[in-house]
Amino acid sequence: MQYSKNDLEQLDRKYRLNLINSISGVKPANLIGTKSEKRQENLAIFSSVVHLGSSPAQLGFVMRPQTDEIKDTYANIQKTGYYTINHVGESFVKKAHYTSAKLKKEESEFERMNIEKIYLHDFHAPFVKKSQVKMGMKLTHQIPLPNDCIFMIGEVVLLDIAENITNKKGQIDLSASKTAGISGLNTYYALNKIDNFPYVRTNEIPDFNE
C-alpha cells in the first residue's frame, strides 16, 4: 500500500499515529531516571535514545513539547543536570511500559510499578537495578526542534554494564543481555543477534554477484 502526503493527512488520527510511529522500525527501549531537588524520584520510558559520539561519550534523546505542562523528567533534568538511562530488559517490559502513565508529581514510578532502584557511586539520580546496562548522564545541551520537541544531549559520566555481555571488542551482546526494543508506541520485541561483520574497507567488499 502506498500513501501520498494527502493520503496520510486523511487517515484516522489514531491509525496515522500508530502507523507513523512504527515506520522507523525497532527502537531502543530505555527507562530514564531522575530525581528532583526535593529528592522526589521519577522514572519514564523513552524510545528515542541515540548515540552521538564516543569521545566524549554522548547520547541524545527527544523530549516531547513542554508548552502545556512541564513534565517531571524534563523539570528534574533542567534543575539538577543529571539523569540515568537504563536498558529495558525482557523480564520487566510491562512494568517499564506503564511508567508512561501520568502519575501525580509526588508519586514515584519506581514504587507504583514496583521497579527496584539502586544508587551508584553517589550519583544524583536513581538507576534501575535489574537493567543490564546503566548510564549516568550529565546534561550538556538542549536543542529546540521544529515540532516543539527538545533534543536533550548528555555526556556519559558513569557506566555500569553486567558481566559477560560484552565481547573482547567492547561490543554489547543485546541477545545475551535480553534487552528489549520498541516498535511504535506500545509493541515490544526481543532482540536476537543475526551476525557480526567486520569494519568495511573498500578493498574488502565481497562479490555480491556470486
Secondary structure as GFF3:
##gff-version 3
##sequence-region A 1 210
A	DSSP	alpha_helix	5	10	.	.	.	ID=ss1
A	DSSP	alpha_helix	13	22	.	.	.	ID=ss2
A	DSSP	beta_strand	27	28	.	.	.	ID=ss3
A	DSSP	beta_strand	30	35	.	.	.	ID=ss4
A	DSSP	beta_strand	41	46	.	.	.	ID=ss5
A	DSSP	beta_strand	50	54	.	.	.	ID=ss6
A	DSSP	beta_strand	57	63	.	.	.	ID=ss7
A	DSSP	alpha_helix	72	80	.	.	.	ID=ss8
A	DSSP	beta_strand	82	87	.	.	.	ID=ss9
A	DSSP	three_ten_helix	90	92	.	.	.	ID=ss10
A	DSSP	alpha_helix	93	97	.	.	.	ID=ss11
A	DSSP	three_ten_helix	98	100	.	.	.	ID=ss12
A	DSSP	alpha_helix	109	112	.	.	.	ID=ss13
A	DSSP	beta_strand	117	118	.	.	.	ID=ss14
A	DSSP	beta_strand	127	128	.	.	.	ID=ss15
A	DSSP	beta_strand	133	144	.	.	.	ID=ss16
A	DSSP	beta_strand	150	161	.	.	.	ID=ss17
A	DSSP	beta_strand	180	183	.	.	.	ID=ss18
A	DSSP	beta_strand	187	190	.	.	.	ID=ss19
A	DSSP	three_ten_helix	202	204	.	.	.	ID=ss20
###
